[in-house]
Amino acid sequence: PSTTSTFTRDEKVHEVLKLARAYGPVGLRRSEEEQQRLLELALDLESLSDDAPARISLSGRHNLLYSAAPGGSSGKLGPVDGKVTQEFVDDTTFINAVQLGPVKIALTASRKVKDDRTLVVKFHRTTVYLFGNKVVEKEIGGGGVWKLVFAGTVIDEDETQKFVRILQTPSLFVIEQPLQ
């Protein structure tokens, strides 16, 4: 892409990231109008995504900026919010983790590419850690189909390079990975 189109793309992604950060990870604490505004801005990025976003190889730790999902996947544990990350073990396995002080709840899952924009995700087990020590581990089921609305590397407003993913699970998720 030309410099102008890259700049325009990054500016549009900045707008989504800025709003996602302002709203915080637990989207359900926002009004329906605020949630809808972020969803509309995010969906406008679909045509600006890297090609075949579901096929992009992922590694390392990615941070959740925003989730409209009910339950713990946004980090909401009762009245408090934890920090949510995704850690990619390999091209198939990843761990969604919520860290709240000394407690970490880790959900191990796998992903399979369905098509260029869609992943099929299966959940396998939940593990609870206290001060880094495993306390409980339980096999679970479930999963879903995740659509990648956007995936791509941008230069953020703070001049750092970040890999950004925006998904619908069907709830909206905005996730970033610092690359520097």
NORZI-V301738 format. One record per pair of residues at least 24 apart in sequence whose C-alpha atoms are under 8 Angstrom apart, sorted by the first residue. I is the first residue (numbers start at 1). J is the second residue. If there is no record, write none. Layout:
<<I,J> <I,J>>
//
This chain:
<<9,45> <9,48> <10,154> <10,155> <10,156> <12,45> <13,42> <13,45> <13,154> <14,156> <14,157> <15,41> <16,41> <16,42> <17,65> <17,174> <20,65> <20,66> <20,174> <21,65> <21,66> <23,66> <24,65> <24,66> <25,64> <25,65> <25,66> <25,67> <25,74> <25,75> <26,66> <26,67> <26,68> <26,69> <26,74> <26,75> <26,76> <26,81> <27,66> <27,67> <27,68> <27,69> <27,74> <28,67> <28,68> <28,69> <28,70> <35,68> <39,172> <42,149> <42,150> <42,166> <43,149> <45,149> <45,150> <46,149> <46,150> <48,150> <49,149> <49,150> <49,151> <49,152> <50,150> <50,151> <50,152> <51,116> <52,115> <52,116> <52,117> <53,116> <53,117> <53,148> <53,150> <53,151> <53,152> <54,113> <54,115> <54,116> <54,117> <54,118> <54,119> <54,147> <54,148> <55,113> <55,115> <55,116> <55,117> <57,91> <58,88> <58,90> <58,91> <59,87> <59,88> <59,89> <59,90> <59,91> <60,87> <60,88> <60,89> <61,85> <61,86> <61,87> <61,88> <61,177> <62,86> <62,87> <62,175> <62,176> <62,177> <62,178> <63,175> <63,176> <63,177> <64,173> <64,174> <64,175> <64,176> <65,173> <65,174> <65,175> <65,176> <66,172> <66,173> <66,174> <66,175> <67,171> <67,172> <67,173> <67,174> <68,171> <68,172> <68,173> <69,171> <69,172> <69,173> <72,98> <73,98> <75,99> <102,129> <102,130> <102,131> <102,132> <103,128> <103,129> <103,130> <103,131> <103,132> <104,128> <104,129> <104,130> <104,132> <105,129> <117,147> <117,148> <117,149> <118,145> <118,146> <118,147> <118,148> <119,145> <119,146> <119,147> <119,148> <120,144> <120,145> <120,146> <121,145> <121,146> <144,169> <145,169> <145,170> <146,170>>
//
